Amino acid sequence: MLAPENRTLDLDEAAIVDEAITSRRSVRAFLADPVDEATIRAILDVAARAPSGTNMQPWKVYVTTGETKARIADAILNSGIRAEKAKWDEYRYYPDQFFEPYLTRRRAVGFALYGHLGIGKRDVDQMRAQHDRNFVFFDAPVGMIFTIDRRLNQGSWIDYGMFLQNIMVAARGRGLHTCPQAAFAPYHNQIRPVLGIPDEEIVVCGMALGYEDVTKPENDLRTERAPQEEWVKFVT
């Protein structure tokens, strides 16, 4: 008989895993209901089972709530640095110039989000206000900032992505939602003194964690995925 860790998941178990993955989405409005520390630690323990080259485990997490979380928001929003002028001086998340099919996909999700919020193409101030909600973690009770040692290489960043995904899936298994937020990365100079982040660590991203506010229109957004024909090739 196979050991439990080697057996194939039955259909019910597979459905549970699939549901946790497919129900994950970027929630942009949260309830104030707190998430207890034991739950946060359990999620991070599960997430740390992510694979990493030679088991280096390149992730570091700063978990914030309450006053400290508010201080991060204040430091960024009072910096006077608008999002369009923020410098990606630690790493580049997006290409210098978008191209197809990525340009169309990017525009589609932007138009869809602002459409749910009733924000038009020329409503620049409202767009900025919505973007600034990143920095209050969309009112989530828990805000996490993720860093990586700058001496590590690209392979460790791949490992980091799997760790982040694990957090989001583990959160779904506990009835929680998340929003991964690259928007924090350009503001590392504002975040560092608040959290005591040393210079050798790069701010990778933030993440909001909490319970979804289902009354908010932005949470009605459901993004689409490209059909397999566009990105899968079976070679026999």
Backbone torsions as a table, in degrees:
resi	resn	phi	psi	omega
1	MET	NA	136.4	-179.0
2	LEU	-69.1	145.0	173.7
3	ALA	-63.2	151.6	-176.4
4	PRO	-52.2	-38.0	-175.9
5	GLU	-73.6	-11.7	-177.8
6	ASN	-105.1	-8.8	-176.0
7	ARG	-77.9	156.5	177.7
8	THR	-77.0	138.3	176.5
9	LEU	-63.6	139.2	174.0
10	ASP	-78.3	174.7	-172.7
11	LEU	-63.1	-37.9	179.5
12	ASP	-63.9	-42.7	179.4
13	GLU	-67.1	-39.9	178.0
14	ALA	-61.3	-39.4	-179.9
15	ALA	-64.2	-36.6	178.4
16	ILE	-64.3	-46.0	179.2
17	VAL	-63.7	-46.4	-179.5
18	ASP	-59.5	-40.8	-178.7
19	GLU	-65.0	-39.9	178.5
20	ALA	-62.6	-38.5	-179.2
21	ILE	-74.1	-49.4	-173.4
22	THR	-74.9	-20.5	177.9
23	SER	-87.7	-5.9	175.8
24	ARG	-70.9	131.6	175.9
25	ARG	-156.9	168.1	-179.5
26	SER	-82.5	106.3	178.5
27	VAL	-89.3	132.5	-173.9
28	ARG	-118.3	20.1	172.8
29	ALA	-157.6	125.0	-174.9
30	PHE	-122.2	155.9	170.8
31	LEU	-77.5	160.6	179.1
32	ALA	-79.6	-7.0	-176.9
33	ASP	-53.1	127.9	-176.7
34	PRO	-71.5	157.0	172.0
35	VAL	-113.6	123.1	-174.2
36	ASP	-70.9	154.2	-175.4
37	GLU	-60.8	-35.1	-179.5
38	ALA	-61.9	-38.3	178.5
39	THR	-68.0	-42.5	178.3
40	ILE	-60.7	-45.0	-179.6
41	ARG	-64.9	-37.7	178.6
42	ALA	-64.0	-42.4	177.7
43	ILE	-61.3	-44.6	-178.4
44	LEU	-69.1	-34.6	176.2
45	ASP	-62.3	-44.4	178.4
46	VAL	-64.8	-45.1	-177.4
47	ALA	-61.3	-32.3	-177.8
48	ALA	-69.5	-4.4	172.6
49	ARG	-78.6	1.9	176.3
50	ALA	-58.8	144.4	178.2
51	PRO	-71.3	148.7	173.0
52	SER	-149.7	145.2	-177.6
53	GLY	-54.6	125.8	-176.8
54	THR	49.5	30.3	176.9
55	ASN	56.1	38.2	-178.6
56	MET	-71.6	-27.0	178.7
57	GLN	50.8	71.2	-169.1
58	PRO	-79.1	5.2	-173.4
59	TRP	-88.4	149.5	169.5
60	LYS	-141.3	136.5	-172.5
61	VAL	-125.5	132.3	172.7
62	TYR	-109.4	111.4	-177.8
63	VAL	-95.9	125.9	-176.7
64	THR	-125.8	147.0	173.7
65	THR	-143.1	170.0	170.1
66	GLY	51.8	-128.5	-172.5
67	GLU	-62.9	-40.6	-178.7
68	THR	-65.1	-42.2	176.8
69	LYS	-60.1	-41.3	178.9
70	ALA	-65.8	-34.2	179.2
71	ARG	-66.6	-34.6	175.6
72	ILE	-62.5	-47.8	179.8
73	ALA	-59.6	-46.0	-179.1
74	ASP	-61.8	-42.7	-178.2
75	ALA	-61.7	-38.7	-179.0
76	ILE	-78.0	-49.3	-174.5
77	LEU	-69.6	-24.3	178.4
78	ASN	-95.2	4.7	-178.5
79	SER	-75.7	-20.2	-177.8
80	GLY	79.2	4.9	-179.2
81	ILE	-97.1	111.0	178.4
82	ARG	-73.2	154.5	-176.6
83	ALA	-56.8	-39.3	-176.9
84	GLU	-70.2	-14.4	179.3
85	LYS	-110.1	0.0	178.7
86	ALA	-66.0	139.1	-175.5
87	LYS	-97.8	127.1	173.8
88	TRP	-87.3	71.9	-172.5
89	ASP	-94.7	-2.2	177.7
90	GLU	-101.1	-40.7	173.1
91	TYR	-159.9	162.9	-179.8
92	ARG	-104.4	123.5	178.1
93	TYR	-87.2	-44.8	-176.3
94	TYR	-107.1	159.3	175.8
95	PRO	-67.9	156.8	177.9
96	ASP	-62.3	-33.5	177.8
97	GLN	-136.3	124.7	178.6
98	PHE	-74.0	147.4	179.8
99	PHE	-141.7	168.0	-175.5
100	GLU	-76.6	146.0	6.0
101	PRO	-87.3	3.1	-171.3
102	TYR	-71.2	-32.6	179.0
103	LEU	-63.1	-46.1	-179.7
104	THR	-63.4	-42.3	180.0
105	ARG	-64.1	-41.4	180.0
106	ARG	-63.5	-46.0	-179.3
107	ARG	-64.1	-39.1	-177.2
108	ALA	-61.2	-45.4	-178.3
109	VAL	-70.4	-34.8	177.6
110	GLY	-64.9	-47.7	178.8
111	PHE	-61.7	-39.3	-178.6
112	ALA	-65.7	-44.8	-179.7
113	LEU	-62.4	-51.1	-178.1
114	TYR	-66.7	-29.8	175.9
115	GLY	-64.3	-41.6	177.4
116	HIS	-62.7	-30.6	-177.5
117	LEU	-91.6	-4.0	-179.3
118	GLY	72.0	27.9	179.9
119	ILE	-100.6	121.8	-179.2
120	GLY	-83.5	171.3	-176.7
121	LYS	-60.2	-30.3	-176.1
122	ARG	-98.3	3.4	-178.9
123	ASP	-84.8	68.8	-172.8
124	VAL	-62.3	-43.2	-178.2
125	ASP	-63.2	-39.6	178.5
126	GLN	-69.2	-35.9	175.9
127	MET	-62.1	-43.9	179.4
128	ARG	-63.8	-41.5	-179.8
129	ALA	-63.0	-39.9	178.3
130	GLN	-66.4	-42.4	178.2
131	HIS	-62.0	-38.7	-179.2
132	ASP	-65.4	-18.8	177.4
133	ARG	-66.1	-18.4	170.9
134	ASN	-52.0	-41.7	-167.8
135	PHE	-79.4	-10.8	169.0
136	VAL	-101.5	16.7	-179.4
137	PHE	53.9	35.2	179.2
138	PHE	52.4	33.8	178.0
139	ASP	68.3	13.8	175.8
140	ALA	-65.7	148.2	179.8
141	PRO	-72.0	-19.8	-178.3
142	VAL	-124.5	129.8	174.3
143	GLY	-123.9	129.7	179.5
144	MET	-116.1	139.9	174.4
145	ILE	-116.2	130.9	-175.6
146	PHE	-111.2	136.4	179.5
147	THR	-131.5	162.4	177.2
148	ILE	-140.5	144.7	177.4
149	ASP	-63.7	128.0	-174.4
150	ARG	-68.7	-12.1	178.6
151	ARG	-80.9	-11.3	179.0
152	LEU	-79.6	162.2	-173.4
153	ASN	-109.6	-173.1	-170.7
154	GLN	-60.9	-31.9	178.5
155	GLY	-58.7	-38.1	179.6
156	SER	-68.7	-28.4	175.8
157	TRP	-69.3	-35.9	174.6
158	ILE	-61.6	-46.0	177.8
159	ASP	-58.6	-39.6	-177.7
160	TYR	-62.2	-39.0	178.8
161	GLY	-60.8	-38.2	178.7
162	MET	-67.9	-35.3	176.5
163	PHE	-64.3	-45.2	179.4
164	LEU	-62.4	-42.8	177.5
165	GLN	-61.0	-40.9	178.3
166	ASN	-59.0	-40.7	178.3
167	ILE	-59.5	-46.6	-176.0
168	MET	-66.6	-38.2	178.7
169	VAL	-71.7	-42.6	177.9
170	ALA	-62.3	-35.2	176.8
171	ALA	-63.4	-41.7	179.3
172	ARG	-62.4	-36.9	178.5
173	GLY	-62.8	-15.8	180.0
174	ARG	-111.5	15.7	177.1
175	GLY	77.3	13.9	-179.2
176	LEU	-103.7	162.7	175.4
177	HIS	-124.4	167.3	-176.8
178	THR	-141.7	168.5	167.4
179	CYS	-145.9	110.6	174.8
180	PRO	-72.4	139.2	-169.1
181	GLN	-136.0	97.3	174.8
182	ALA	-68.9	-16.5	-176.1
183	ALA	-56.5	-22.0	-179.1
184	PHE	-75.2	-26.0	-170.9
185	ALA	-56.0	-43.9	-179.2
186	PRO	-67.9	-12.0	-177.0
187	TYR	-103.9	29.4	-177.5
188	HIS	-61.4	-32.4	179.8
189	ASN	-66.0	-29.0	177.0
190	GLN	-81.1	-32.1	-176.3
191	ILE	-79.9	-36.8	-173.3
192	ARG	-52.4	-51.8	-177.2
193	PRO	-66.6	-28.3	179.7
194	VAL	-67.3	-42.6	-174.5
195	LEU	-102.8	-3.3	-178.5
196	GLY	68.2	37.8	-179.4
197	ILE	-78.9	122.9	-178.5
198	PRO	-71.2	160.9	-176.0
199	ASP	-63.5	-26.8	-177.2
200	GLU	-76.0	-2.8	178.8
201	GLU	-106.2	132.9	174.2
202	ILE	-91.9	134.0	173.4
203	VAL	-76.1	114.5	-177.5
204	VAL	-82.1	-51.0	-177.9
205	CYS	-172.6	178.4	170.2
206	GLY	-117.3	176.2	174.6
207	MET	-156.3	130.1	173.3
208	ALA	-87.7	143.2	-179.2
209	LEU	-139.9	128.8	178.0
210	GLY	172.1	-159.4	-179.6
211	TYR	-100.3	133.0	-177.0
212	GLU	-63.6	138.8	169.4
213	ASP	-91.5	100.4	-173.3
214	VAL	-73.8	-7.1	179.6
215	THR	-83.8	-10.4	-174.4
216	LYS	-89.3	133.7	-175.1
217	PRO	-64.5	-30.5	-179.5
218	GLU	-63.1	-23.7	179.8
219	ASN	-83.3	0.3	173.0
220	ASP	-82.0	-10.3	-177.4
221	LEU	-67.3	131.1	173.6
222	ARG	-128.5	113.7	-178.5
223	THR	-80.3	152.0	179.8
224	GLU	-95.0	162.5	174.7
225	ARG	-120.3	142.9	-179.9
226	ALA	-63.8	144.8	177.9
227	PRO	-65.8	153.4	-177.4
228	GLN	-55.8	-30.6	-178.3
229	GLU	-57.1	-23.5	-177.9
230	GLU	-84.7	-20.6	-172.2
231	TRP	-139.4	4.7	179.7
232	VAL	-119.0	135.9	174.3
233	LYS	-134.7	117.4	175.4
234	PHE	-87.7	123.6	-178.7
235	VAL	-112.7	117.3	-177.0
236	THR	-116.4	NA	NA
